[in-house]
Amino acid sequence: MSTAIPDDIGVIPVAPSLLGESPVWHATERSLYWCDIPGHKLNRFNPASGQHDEWAFDTDVACCAPALGGELLLALRTGLVSFDPATGRSRPLAKPPYDPTIERFNDGKADPQGRMWAGTLYEPRDRAAAALYCWAGGKLTRQAEGVTTANGLAWSPDGRTAYWSDTKAHTIYAFDFDPVLGTLSGKRVWVQFPVKQPGMDLADYGGRPDGASVDAEGCYWVAMFEGARVLRLSPRGELLREVKLPVQCPTMPCFGGPDLKTLYITTGRENRPAEELARMPWAGAVLTLRVDVPGLPANFAKAG
Ligand SMILES: O=C1O[C@H](CS(=O)(=O)O)[C@@H](O)[C@H](O)[C@H]1O
């Protein structure tokens, strides 16, 4: 029997992604963009008109950020590009700073000053060899390391705290962020979730921290991959709210709509058991939830 969809949860009427990620509300286009990483697609949906567009790539499309000038910055497995949705053309910006046969970009977004940040996923997952890179002034530089699956990048409303997570370690870190220099310091564990034990039943597991977004009160909304829920954490890391979802693998929430009070949540279905997909047929869809506190608007990246 399939899990009932709660009254407060909506579903965007678009075919499911294999692994939806990096939802971002484009304020000037009044549209939501998101990536399907292994599906090699970038999606755009305008909720007012119902128009859906998609663009296919020949590699993994990890994350996207709207850019000044109408383009988008995309972190592909094969490097960073500036993509023009009007023409479908990509302009290469930077080569991958890793071996793309075993590593790829993962979660990323623009900071409040327009630098583009993207973390990586180290696919052998046998050591914490993934890192965080920043694109600014025409250069891609390594800014943090020591994780396996980089995720959860977000900034506090004053732009002085940066959040970053390692999904595999079930850990969210906080850093002091220098908005002028764009540097991270003072790395500390901000929230540690219980790690999944071998053979653990998913009903007894809360999930691991995946993508995230911050609201206007500085609270951190995080998708709990395999935990069928999103959480709202206070700036002190306390649990303020849990929203149960009708899919096992939410991947990232973002705020959108003209009032920034719709939470859009990407989800995944890749490699999930058939029994789970039969029970949770919305896996891979983008879910929606109205919230009381608006989100911070998405930052626009600078291509150059
Ligand atoms: O590939 C991905 O997978 C992880 C989920 S897992 O912890 O590796 O199982 C997800 O967090 C990540 O965002 C995604 O790109």
The ligand as a MOL file (V3000), in Angstrom:
LIG
                    3D

  0  0  0     0  0            999 V3000
M  V30 BEGIN CTAB
M  V30 COUNTS 15 15 0 0 0
M  V30 BEGIN ATOM
M  V30 1 O 25.1230 11.1310 -4.5840 0
M  V30 2 C 24.6010 11.5680 -3.6190 0
M  V30 3 O 24.4080 10.7660 -2.5870 0
M  V30 4 C 24.2740 11.2550 -1.3020 0
M  V30 5 C 23.5670 10.2380 -0.5080 0
M  V30 6 S 24.6290 9.1350 0.2460 0
M  V30 7 O 24.7880 9.5690 1.6140 0
M  V30 8 O 25.9000 9.1180 -0.4650 0
M  V30 9 O 23.9910 7.8460 0.2060 0
M  V30 10 C 23.5870 12.5680 -1.2790 0
M  V30 11 O 23.7260 13.0760 -0.0150 0
M  V30 12 C 24.2340 13.4830 -2.2440 0
M  V30 13 O 23.7400 14.7790 -2.1290 0
M  V30 14 C 24.0980 12.9450 -3.5700 0
M  V30 15 O 24.5980 13.7530 -4.5580 0
M  V30 END ATOM
M  V30 BEGIN BOND
M  V30 1 2 1 2
M  V30 2 1 2 3
M  V30 3 1 2 14
M  V30 4 1 3 4
M  V30 5 1 4 5
M  V30 6 1 4 10
M  V30 7 1 5 6
M  V30 8 2 6 7
M  V30 9 2 6 8
M  V30 10 1 6 9
M  V30 11 1 10 11
M  V30 12 1 10 12
M  V30 13 1 12 13
M  V30 14 1 12 14
M  V30 15 1 14 15
M  V30 END BOND
M  V30 END CTAB
M  END
